Amino acid sequence: MVDVRTSWKGVALRSLALVVLTAGSLPAAAADGPGTESAVTKEYDPDAWRFRIALYGWAPSIAGNLTARGQTVDVNESFIQLVQKSDSLIGYMGYFEANKGRVGFFADVVWARLGFGSSNASFRNPIAGLQISTTSNTAVTYSLTIVEAAGTYEFARWPGSPGSFTALDGFLGFRYWNNSIDLNFDITGTVDFSRLSAALGRDIGFTRSFGITRSANLDWVDPVVGLRLRHQFTPSQEVMLLGDVGGFGFQSNFEWQALGVYSYAWHFTGYQVAALVGYRAIGVNYLNPGNNNSVNLVLHGPLIGVSVRF
C-alpha cells in the first residue's frame, strides 16, 4: 500500500524545483518588469532628432548694377579687389538644420559689407589753345543681409555599399533680403587757356568740384523652392549639391541659388565634427519703381568652414 502523504511530498518537491529552474532561465528584460527599456532601444532610435550647426566664411566676387534714387552704378569686382575696399573681407554665414525621419528644417544667415568704386579721367581740346579735363570718382558701400528658412522632405534614398547612400530632398521656404546702398560721386572739371596764359605770362584757368550722394535701404521677402542632392561616400565623406529659384514676381522679379559643398567628418561619442569646403552663387533681380531703386547682382565665390552634428 502506497503512503499518500509521501507521494504528495514528492510531487510538491519536484514542482518547486521546476519553478526555480524556470525562473532562473527567464530573460533579463522580462525579469526587469514592464516600463524598462531594452539595451537595443537605448542604442539607436531611427526616429530621433538630428541637428547640425555650421559656421563658415564666404569670399564672393560681385557683378551687376545697383541703383539708388535714379543713380546707377555698374559693378564688376573680384574678391581680391573687394578686399582692398571692404569693411568686411568676406561674407559671414551661419547655418542650422534639424531632421527627424524624412522631414526637416533649415535656416541660413549671410551678412557682408562690401565696398567698391571706380575712377576715370577724360581730356578734350575742342578749341586750339583750350584744354578741358574732367575726373570722376565713384565710391559704393553695399551692406547685405540674407536670411533663408525652409522645410525639407526626403523624397528618395538609394543605398549603396555599406556606409554609403544617395538621397534627394525637396524644400520650400522663403528668403529675406536687406540691402543698404550708399553711392558717392565726386566730379572735378578743369579749364586751362594755354595760349592766353602764355601771352599774359600767368596761368589762366579754373577748377570746379562737386559731389552727389545717393542712399537707399531696400528689403523684401521672396518664396523659394529647390532640390538638394546628398551623396555619402563613407560615414566620414559627403557631397551636397543644392539649387533653388524664387521671386516669381512676388516682390523681386527673379532670384536663384547654386551651392556645392564637400565635407569630411571626424566621429566622437555622440557627435561629429566636419570640415567644409565648397562654392556658392546667388543671383537676384529686384526693382522698386516707386523710389527708382534696384538691385541686379550675381554674387559668387568659395566658402570654407566647420560644422558640428549631434
Buried (B, 14 or more C-beta within 10 A) or exposed (E): EEEEEEEEEEEEEEEEEEEEEEEEEEEEEEEEEEEEEEEEEEEEEEEEEEEBBBEBBBBBBBBBEBBBEEBEBEBEBBBEBBBEBBEBBBBBBBBBBBBEEEEBBBBBBBBBBBBBBBEEEEEEEEEEEBBBBBBBBBBBBBBBBBBBBBEBEBEEEEEEEEEBBBBBBBBEBBBBBBBBBBBBBBBBBBBBBBEBBEEEEEEBBEEEEEEEEBEBEBEBEBBBEBEBBBBBBEEBBBBBBBBBBBBBEEBBBBBBBBBBBBBBBEEEEEEBBBBBBBBBBBBBBBBBEEEBBBBBBBBBBBBBBEBBBE
